[in-house]
Amino acid sequence: MIKDNLETFFSGLKEKDISIRKRALDTIFYLCNQEVAPEVVNELLDHLQENDYEMMELMVLKIAILAEKFAINLSWYIDVIIKLIEFAGDYVDE
């Protein structure tokens, strides 16, 4: 059921209203599971490239948590972290 509705939540990340974008990100984060995690992380990484500076720090944190929690393997996890640094270097905390 989550997989069927992901596109709806991803579209919420493109709304003009910051409160809708934050709510969409929170919903995606809390509904994420092992099955959809790679798709969610990839979509969030793609969204990072759109320069949504208001949400950048929050999104980086949530991507890092999801990548660590649902890591498919070490190689995938490292790739995600490298992309985080590449796309949002100044917003990636230690």
N, C-alpha and C positions, 0 to 999 in steps of 0.2 A: 504494500500500500504506500509506503514511503517513497519508493522508487517511482511510482506512478505520478506522484505529486511534486517531485523535486523541481520540475521546470517552473511551477507556479511560485515556489519560494525563490528560485534563482531570479525570476523576473522582478521580484520585490527588491532585489539588490540594485536594480536600475532605476528605481523610482526617484523623483526629485526630492521628496520629503525625507529628511535624515531619520526621522522616527520610524518610518516604514522600512527603510534600509536596515536599521539596527534590529528591528523586530524580525525581519526576514533572516538576518544573519543569526540571531539567537535561536530562532526556530530550526534553521538548518543544523546548527551546532547540536542542539538537544535531541533532534530526531536522528542524527547520524548513527549508523551502526556499521559493523564489520563489512556487510554486503555492499553498502553504498559509499563507504568512506573514500575509496580512490576517486570515484566520480566527483564527490563533493569537494575534495581537496583540489582536484584539477580545475574545477569550475571556479573555486575561490581564488586560486592562483591566477587564472585568466582574468578575473575581475580586478585583481591587484594592478594589472597593467593598465587599467583604465584611469589610474590616478585619482581615486576617490580619497583625497587626503583627509577628509573628515572621519573616515572609517578605517584608515590604513592601520593604525596601531592596534585597534580592536581585532581587525581581520587577521593580522599577522599572528597575534596571540592565539586566536582560535584555530588557525591553520596549524600552528606548531603543536598545539594540544592534540588535535585530531590525528596529525601525522604520527605523533608518538604513541598515542593510545591504540590506533588501528594500523600500525605499520605492517605492511604485507611482508616485507623483508628489509634487511638493513640497507640494501642498495636503494630501494624506493624511498626510504626515510631520508637518506643522505641527499638524494636528488631533490626532494621536496625542500629540505633546509637550504640547499644551494640556490634553488629558485627563489625562495623567500629573500635571501640576501641579495640576489640579483635584482629582483623586482622592487624591493622595499628596504634596501640596505639601511637607510637612516632610521627606519622605524623598527628594526629588529633589535631587541634588547638582548643582553647576555643570556 
